[in-house]
């Protein structure tokens, strides 16, 4: 008997953007990229879209899109970031959706609570908005409604069940420890059965719940079961036999375990998928398909938690972890406490009460009593998903109501919508999950609260909302004396650079030093309208403000940056300098400067320098004192020449590279490690250029052969560029999923030189 196997991955990162700019600030990461989203994309999300299965010799036998075979959910805020940062990944998710729909009749992908709030702790209005925003985001991405829904931390209560049912959600995935009884019979502390689905009841409706296998989930997450796919498969077979051929075996974990927390976990997953597909013991499927074949017949009773407020998968007390010092936390010394949680939530609750009051009042004032503030907010999901711009969304209400809104009214509606979004983002669950209020996650939630307070201040005349928020935050004390309390943390987060000035500085510096390909007309939520020798105009696309600044550049000849921006509307001035420049902007400028440096030499002069380098190389092999004569500055000069001539990947050819080869060899032998790294980066970039051509189906056979000749040449000098992306793009040709007019000989050569199993079996 074949047992259904469902592997679920919960893929999620909290929103990290500065709410005023839409830019993710620099944060320390293991690879020093300064962006946790990028770090985890590199180690987990991307590898699972192109996961390698290796043969016995270490060659690539196949490349899997693992998302086609596992059940998953992705946080909408994470996917929103990927929309611009990695749109190619969104295509792979859509591929997984289509493939699973074709294979099983149901999508592998579930929707997820929009910004990962703990729904049992939220009021009914927030529950409705979060679910509707999530469904809108899902429908826009995949073209159909979701069947299943992933709840943040699996947190659930009866009202949440009702809201999900009312919005057409069929099933959820929960921890087996969240159930207390089956058909009224107590489980007596044992986990719920995980081999079949159950009804769970709300106050007025019911939906279906799948409970994941606790042993497998724990073993995958903490027991390193992903280090050996063969052993994991044997464990599954043993479980199947011990349980007398159950209908279903499933587990659910954080998706980041498949590569980020467990290095190469994506490859173990790919190997497991292959083993399962080659026998009849198991069949990989998804919850929707299983539910269609196995109708529900039993009802599970869920725990209400210690406080009667619901249950979750990561708090044994219910949902206490997200509003009180319940004892659950991650990290920190044993002497630390989480008493800060209660005042932090109270501060946000007080802010929400004011924000809701302002939102309801002002929306009715502008749009009239016939427009429900709730429906106006819920429809904002079309903007969050990218379906509509803020301006277009508000204009749609203007058309529907027949109102002729003024610019001020339109601006006010945009500000109100953004205020409510930031208000909800303050409740992102990560803000309470860890050990101290001084961490990145609580600080991010506080930053959203500050933005919300500033947004609604224009509508409140009898109170300073920010001061009230800070007073509330002062009661949330950190375990670290130097961190102070929530107010101290909050005051450090109040921007020191006005966001519109930061954007103006970015556009101005970019216009001056970036090359043509790197010119920018957007910076987060800001767009560049006009720039001249003395003024700059930008637009905030989120709250629809236009900002006009004059500027005066007082930068010193010694290299000190100092630009004075003056607002035409308010008259305030601000000096932007190298001392207050954000780290992420520094990194952008460093890239522009590096890529803009070029040395234009005639071809014969270049060849002469190459011959000079060749002579130096001869001296290096015969005279140990040459290194003292040939300065590192001259070597760096050669690197610069080479980079200048090879930086445009479109114009690199094998013949030209071959002519310059003595120069490359000289840099490799005589240069420093940093020089060699620059060479490596040059050829990484070149291979990625060929991958880009292949992704657009314009990598001609001649270009493909040129790529292989270049690859062979540099490998002779033990320079091994990253060929991951070109492997990803060429692989569909081998499997017949991408048409090509390449000759059989070229295809075989590509397989061999790009490290695939050769010949293809």
Beta strands, then each sheet from edge to edge (+ up, - down):
strand 1: 3-11
strand 2: 51-54
strand 3: 60-64
strand 4: 71-74
strand 5: 109-112
strand 6: 148-150
strand 7: 171-175
strand 8: 179-182
strand 9: 185-186
strand 10: 198-201
strand 11: 206-212
strand 12: 248-254
strand 13: 282-284
strand 14: 300-302
strand 15: 522-523
strand 16: 526-531
strand 17: 535-540
strand 18: 545-553
strand 19: 562-567
strand 20: 573-577
sheet 1: 10+ 11- 7- 6- 5- 4- 1- 12-
sheet 2: 10+ 11- 7- 6- 5- 4- 1- 13-
sheet 3: 2+ 3-
sheet 4: 9+ 8- 14+
sheet 5: 15+ 16- 17+ 18- 19+ 20-
end
